[in-house]
Amino acid sequence: MKQEQQQEQQQPAVLWTRPFIALSASFFLLFLGLQMLLSSFPAYVKGEFDAGNVQVSLVTSVFALAAIASRFATAALMRRVSRMALLIIGLLIAAAATGLYTTAGSFGALLVLRITYGIGFGMASTILPTLVSRIIPVRRMGEGIGYFGLSTSLAMSIGPSIGLNVMKHTGFMELTMLGLIASVLIFPVLWLSRSKHSDAAPAPAAPSAQQQQQATRNTAAPVKTGFNRKLIFPVLLNTLLSITYSGLLSFLALFGDYVHIEQVGLFFLFNAVTIILVRPFSGRIFDRKGHMAVLVPAGLCVTASMLLLSGTHAMPMLILSALLYGLGFGAIQPTIQAWMLRSSAPEQYGTVNSMFYNSTDFGVATGAILLGAISAASNYSVMYRYSAGCMALFVVLIVLQVALTTNRRRVKQTALES
């Protein structure tokens, strides 16, 4: 056993393989198509269908709820159906719905297309990270997920900015075509690495001795159950973070009109700057010191960003808020995902990724409804202060967990010594 562990430690933990790069690029394009349209839907729905804030929030919520349901089904289907076949079906559904948005003649028809898109997006966004999780070396899980997640965060940062600008200068039809192009480009990217990808990703290799020990230490429930109670807490934290992001996606463009800032979409562009800078470092810190060393300072950054945004009336304050948000958001999301994966056995990765992205979409869905109701009852500034409250709760929960964990260790140590 020791000899096997020594041999594995001597093997190079290669991260930047062709399948890893192709899957990361595909995930970027998938989320880019989503984010370009998501940020522009509120203005389109208000102008096209004369909708109120609650109706605007439904455009985001029904998509997110459909994606959640789709991920549960996809996680089960992956045990019986080819992952690549499911991935292609999901991508085709998402692309078709994107191309049909402008044909919706009523608000109800648009909601049906959003649900359809959510189904396809949910399938693709479950399978791609599951394939990546299988090819990232265990010793570099935090770093690997950090770089892979950078594709998501970049799309979530530059996508809304692109979408708002295209919507303003050309129109919604041109924007949907751009989203359709992003979806279609995924197919050649996947095909370019198809031979190596099919060997490396879909069929999981037998776990090594080190991976078996890691799974034995970290899995709280038997693998057969498919559920690990250790995942509940990080899922809750990711939901709280996603609520704040929902407030940006659904209402930042309307907030810009409210405070008379024309180029409010620059928030997402400056947000991307700090995300790019923080991703590599946060992954390495997680690998060396654990999730707590990343989450507390990052949570404080997001809290400060939301408070600053709530009082924003000029571009410099908006930019500072964006930089702080990118710093926190860019560190939190990959850390939570890597934490969940490291706490689970390799055969649970499909379920784990489904739970992670479902918690993101659940936070976006509930956040759009709750924050939409708050903004309707008060204003957008008050709404963003409530978002700051969500992240303050995020930090408090982490600190409490650290305190409880430390106390339990002390009790066990005292019991052993006595």
C-alpha positions in Angstrom: 0.0 0.0 0.0 2.8 2.5 0.9 4.7 1.6 -2.2 1.5 2.4 -4.3 1.1 5.7 -2.6 4.7 6.6 -3.2 4.5 5.7 -6.9 1.4 7.9 -7.2 3.0 10.9 -5.5 6.0 10.6 -7.9 3.7 10.7 -11.0 3.2 14.2 -12.4 -0.2 15.7 -11.6 -0.9 17.1 -15.1 -3.7 19.7 -15.2 -3.6 21.5 -18.5 -4.5 18.6 -20.8 -6.4 19.0 -24.1 -9.6 17.6 -22.6 -9.4 20.0 -19.7 -8.9 23.1 -21.9 -11.7 22.0 -24.3 -14.2 21.4 -21.6 -13.3 24.7 -19.9 -13.7 26.5 -23.2 -17.1 24.8 -23.8 -18.3 25.8 -20.3 -17.3 29.4 -21.0 -19.3 29.5 -24.2 -22.3 27.8 -22.5 -22.4 30.4 -19.7 -21.5 33.3 -22.1 -24.7 32.6 -24.1 -26.7 32.5 -20.9 -25.2 35.6 -19.3 -25.4 37.8 -22.4 -29.2 37.4 -22.6 -29.9 37.1 -18.8 -28.8 40.6 -18.1 -30.9 42.1 -20.9 -34.1 40.2 -20.4 -35.4 42.7 -17.7 -35.3 45.7 -20.1 -36.6 43.6 -23.0 -39.6 42.2 -21.0 -40.4 45.7 -19.6 -40.4 47.3 -23.0 -42.0 44.5 -25.0 -44.6 43.2 -22.6 -45.0 46.2 -20.2 -44.1 43.9 -17.3 -43.6 44.8 -13.6 -40.7 43.9 -11.4 -42.3 40.6 -10.2 -43.0 39.5 -13.8 -39.4 40.5 -14.7 -38.1 38.3 -11.9 -40.1 35.3 -13.2 -38.1 35.3 -16.4 -35.0 34.5 -14.3 -36.8 32.3 -11.8 -38.6 29.9 -14.2 -35.3 29.3 -16.0 -33.4 28.6 -12.8 -36.1 26.2 -11.5 -36.2 24.3 -14.8 -32.4 24.0 -14.7 -32.6 22.6 -11.1 -35.2 20.0 -12.1 -33.2 19.1 -15.2 -30.0 18.6 -13.2 -31.7 16.1 -10.9 -32.9 14.1 -13.9 -29.5 14.3 -15.7 -27.6 13.1 -12.6 -29.8 10.0 -12.6 -29.7 9.5 -16.4 -25.9 9.7 -16.5 -25.8 6.3 -14.8 -27.7 4.7 -17.7 -27.1 6.9 -20.8 -24.0 8.1 -22.5 -22.8 11.4 -21.1 -21.8 12.7 -24.5 -25.2 11.9 -25.9 -26.9 13.7 -23.0 -24.6 16.6 -23.4 -25.3 17.0 -27.1 -29.1 16.8 -26.5 -28.9 19.4 -23.8 -26.8 21.8 -26.0 -29.3 21.4 -28.9 -32.2 22.2 -26.7 -30.5 25.3 -25.3 -29.5 26.5 -28.8 -33.0 26.0 -30.2 -34.7 27.9 -27.4 -32.2 30.7 -27.7 -32.9 31.1 -31.4 -36.7 31.2 -30.8 -36.8 33.9 -28.1 -37.7 36.6 -30.6 -40.7 34.6 -31.9 -42.5 34.7 -28.5 -45.6 36.8 -29.1 -46.7 36.9 -25.5 -45.1 36.9 -22.0 -46.4 33.3 -21.4 -44.8 32.0 -24.6 -41.5 33.6 -23.5 -41.7 31.8 -20.1 -42.2 28.5 -21.9 -39.0 29.1 -23.9 -37.2 30.1 -20.8 -38.2 26.8 -19.2 -37.1 24.9 -22.3 -33.8 26.7 -22.2 -33.4 25.8 -18.5 -33.9 22.1 -19.3 -31.1 22.1 -21.9 -28.8 24.3 -19.9 -29.3 22.2 -16.8 -28.3 19.1 -18.7 -25.1 20.6 -20.2 -24.1 22.4 -17.0 -24.2 19.1 -15.1 -22.3 16.9 -17.5 -19.4 19.3 -18.4 -18.2 19.9 -14.8 -18.6 16.2 -14.0 -16.4 15.3 -16.9 -13.8 17.8 -15.8 -13.9 16.6 -12.2 -12.9 13.1 -13.4 -9.7 14.4 -15.1 -8.4 16.9 -12.5 -5.7 15.3 -10.3 -7.0 15.0 -6.7 -3.9 16.8 -5.3 -4.7 19.8 -7.5 -8.5 19.8 -7.1 -8.7 23.3 -5.7 -6.5 24.7 -8.4 -8.1 22.8 -11.2 -11.7 23.8 -10.2 -10.4 27.3 -9.7 -9.2 27.5 -13.3 -12.2 25.7 -14.7 -14.5 27.9 -12.7 -12.7 30.9 -14.2 -14.5 30.1 -17.4 -17.8 30.5 -15.6 -16.9 33.6 -13.8 -15.5 35.3 -16.9 -18.7 34.6 -18.7 -20.7 35.9 -15.8 -18.6 39.0 -15.8 -18.2 40.0 -19.5 -21.4 38.3 -20.7 -23.8 40.8 -19.1 -21.6 43.7 -20.2 -21.7 42.5 -23.8 -25.4 41.8 -23.6 -26.3 45.2 -22.3 -24.2 47.0 -24.9 -25.5 44.9 -27.8 -29.1 45.4 -26.6 -28.6 49.1 -26.4 -27.0 49.7 -29.7 -28.5 47.0 -32.0 -31.4 45.2 -30.4 -32.7 42.0 -28.8 -32.9 40.0 -32.0 -29.2 40.6 -32.7 -28.4 39.7 -29.1 -30.2 36.3 -29.4 -28.3 35.6 -32.6 -25.1 36.2 -30.7 -26.2 33.9 -28.0 -27.1 31.3 -30.6 -23.6 31.6 -32.1 -22.0 31.0 -28.7 -24.1 27.9 -28.2 -23.2 26.5 -31.6 -19.5 27.1 -31.2 -19.4 24.6 -28.4 -19.8 21.7 -30.8 -16.5 22.2 -32.8 -14.7 22.9 -29.5 -15.8 19.5 -28.1 -15.1 17.8 -31.4 -11.5 19.0 -31.5 -10.7 17.0 -28.4 -13.2 14.2 -29.0 -10.7 11.3 -29.2 -8.8 12.1 -26.1 -11.8 13.4 -24.3 -13.7 10.1 -24.7 -10.8 8.2 -23.3 -10.2 10.4 -20.4 -13.5 11.8 -19.2 -16.6 9.6 -19.7 -15.1 6.4 -18.4 -13.7 6.9 -14.9 -10.5 5.2 -14.1 -10.2 2.9 -11.1 -9.5 5.0 -8.0 -6.0 4.9 -6.7 -5.0 4.0 -3.2 -4.7 7.7 -2.3 -8.1 8.5 -3.8 -9.7 5.6 -1.9 -8.3 6.8 1.4 -9.5 10.3 0.6 -13.0 9.1 -0.1 -13.0 7.0 3.0 -12.0 9.9 5.2 -14.3 12.5 3.7 -17.5 10.7 2.7 -20.0 11.2 5.5 -22.6 8.7 4.1 -22.2 5.4 2.3 -21.6 5.9 -1.5 -24.8 3.9 -2.3 -27.0 6.6 -0.8 -25.6 9.3 -3.2 -25.9 11.9 -0.4 -23.3 13.4 1.8 -24.5 15.4 4.7 -21.3 17.4 4.7 -22.5 19.1 1.5 -25.5 20.8 3.2 -23.5 23.6 4.7 -21.5 24.6 1.5 -24.8 24.4 -0.5 -26.4 26.9 1.9 -23.4 29.2 1.6 -23.5 29.1 -2.2 -27.2 29.8 -2.2 -26.6 33.0 -0.1 -23.9 34.1 -2.5 -26.2 33.4 -5.5 -28.9 35.6 -4.1 -26.6 38.6 -4.3 -25.7 37.7 -7.9 -29.4 37.5 -8.8 -29.9 41.1 -7.7 -27.1 42.1 -10.1 -28.4 40.1 -13.0 -32.1 41.0 -12.7 -31.9 44.6 -11.6 -28.6 46.3 -12.2 -29.6 47.7 -15.6 -32.8 49.1 -13.9 -30.7 50.4 -11.0 -28.5 52.3 -13.5 -31.6 54.1 -14.7 -32.7 54.7 -11.1 -29.4 56.4 -10.2 -28.8 57.9 -13.7 -25.7 56.0 -14.5 -25.7 55.2 -18.3 -22.8 52.7 -18.5 -23.9 50.6 -15.6 -22.9 47.5 -17.5 -19.2 48.4 -16.8 -19.8 46.9 -13.4 -19.5 43.4 -15.0 -16.4 44.4 -16.9 -14.5 45.6 -13.9 -15.9 42.7 -11.9 -14.0 40.4 -14.4 -10.7 42.1 -13.7 -10.5 41.0 -10.0 -12.0 37.6 -10.8 -9.1 36.9 -13.2 -6.6 38.0 -10.6 -8.0 36.2 -7.6 -8.9 32.8 -9.2 -5.4 31.2 -9.3 -4.5 32.4 -5.9 -7.7 31.4 -4.2 -7.4 27.8 -5.5 -3.9 27.4 -4.2 -4.8 28.9 -0.8 -7.6 26.4 -0.6 -5.3 23.5 -1.5 -2.8 24.5 1.2 -4.9 26.0 4.0 -8.5 24.9 3.4 -11.8 26.6 2.6 -12.1 28.8 5.7 -8.9 30.8 4.8 -10.6 31.9 1.6 -14.3 32.2 2.5 -14.2 34.7 5.4 -12.2 37.5 3.7 -14.0 36.9 0.4 -17.4 37.1 2.1 -16.5 40.4 3.7 -15.5 41.7 0.2 -18.9 40.9 -1.2 -20.7 42.4 1.8 -18.7 45.6 1.4 -19.4 45.6 -2.4 -23.2 45.4 -1.9 -23.2 48.1 0.8 -21.2 50.4 -1.5 -23.5 49.6 -4.5 -26.6 50.5 -2.4 -25.2 54.0 -2.0 -23.8 54.4 -5.5 -24.6 57.6 -7.4 -21.4 57.9 -9.6 -19.2 55.8 -11.8 -16.2 55.6 -9.4 -18.3 54.1 -6.6 -19.8 51.6 -9.1 -16.3 50.6 -10.3 -15.0 50.1 -6.7 -18.1 48.0 -5.9 -17.5 45.9 -9.0 -13.8 45.3 -8.1 -14.7 44.2 -4.5 -17.5 42.0 -5.8 -15.2 40.2 -8.3 -12.6 39.8 -5.6 -15.1 38.0 -3.3 -17.2 36.2 -5.8 -14.2 35.0 -7.8 -12.7 33.4 -4.7 -15.9 32.0 -3.1 -17.5 30.0 -5.9 -14.6 27.7 -6.9 -13.6 27.3 -3.3 -17.1 26.0 -2.4 -17.2 23.7 -5.4 -13.7 22.3 -4.7 -14.6 21.9 -1.0 -17.7 19.9 -1.9 -15.8 17.7 -4.4 -13.0 17.0 -1.9 -15.5 16.0 0.7 -16.9 13.3 -1.6 -15.9 10.1 -3.3 -15.1 10.3 -7.1 -18.3 8.2 -7.9 -20.4 11.0 -6.3 -19.0 13.8 -8.5 -22.0 13.9 -10.8 -24.3 14.4 -7.8 -22.0 16.9 -6.2 -21.8 19.1 -9.3 -25.5 18.9 -9.7 -26.0 20.1 -6.1 -23.5 22.9 -6.5 -25.1 24.3 -9.7 -28.6 23.7 -8.4 -27.8 25.7 -5.3 -26.6 28.5 -7.6 -29.8 28.4 -9.7 -31.9 28.1 -6.6 -30.3 31.2 -5.1 -30.8 33.1 -8.4 -34.4 32.0 -8.6 -35.4 32.8 -5.0 -33.2 36.0 -5.1 -35.0 37.3 -8.2 -38.4 36.9 -6.5 -37.4 38.1 -3.0 -35.3 41.0 -4.2 -37.9 41.9 -6.8 -40.5 42.1 -4.1 -38.2 44.3 -1.9 -37.5 46.7 -4.8 -41.2 47.0 -5.6 -42.0 47.8 -2.0 -39.0 50.2 -1.5 -36.3 50.9 -4.1 -33.2 49.3 -5.6 -30.8 50.9 -3.0 -32.7 49.2 -0.2 -32.7 46.0 -2.1 -28.9 45.9 -2.4 -28.7 46.5 1.4 -30.7 43.4 1.9 -28.2 41.6 -0.4 -25.4 42.8 1.9 -27.3 41.3 4.8 -27.3 37.9 3.0 -23.5 38.0 2.8 -23.1 39.2 6.4 -25.1 36.1 7.3 -22.7 34.1 5.1 -19.7 35.3 7.1 -21.4 34.8 10.5 -22.3 31.2 9.6 -18.7 30.4 8.6 -17.3 31.9 11.8 -19.9 29.9 13.9 -18.9 26.7 12.1 -15.3 27.3 12.8 -16.1 27.9 16.5 -18.2 24.7 16.7 -15.7 22.6 14.9 -12.9 23.8 17.1 -14.9 23.2 20.2 -15.8 19.6 19.2 -12.1 18.9 18.6 -11.2 20.2 22.0 -13.9 18.0 23.6 -12.6 14.9 21.8 -9.0 15.8 22.7 -10.0 16.2 26.4 -11.8 12.9 26.3 -8.8 11.1 24.8 -6.4 12.6 27.4 -8.6 11.6 30.3 
